[in-house]
């Protein structure tokens, strides 16, 4: 077997072997992205002192969504930890938009989960 042919064979073999791992990582990354983005919105809502009941309802719906999207317990726990950590950080940090404008962002995000 020539050197080039051996490299192609090796690449194809590795691609087939690691494809499930790459796919799982893509799902995990998407889940973490959803957790992060949702936590930023929830944290901004807490910072802006929006209606506590609406914020808590949003958080509960996000957590439920993360549970449904997770493919196993590991992903579920990882997504919830990411959500909680980012939520804690963004609850004490002003959102990029002023609070009156951020209220619209929160409302859109809240409605998208209903």
Secondary structure by P-SEA (a helix, b strand, c coil): ccaaaaaaaaaaaaaaaaaaaaaaaaaaaaaaaaaaaaaaaaaaaaaacccaaaaaaaaaaaaaaaaaacccaaaaaaaaaaaaaaaaaacccccccccccaaaaaaaaaaaac
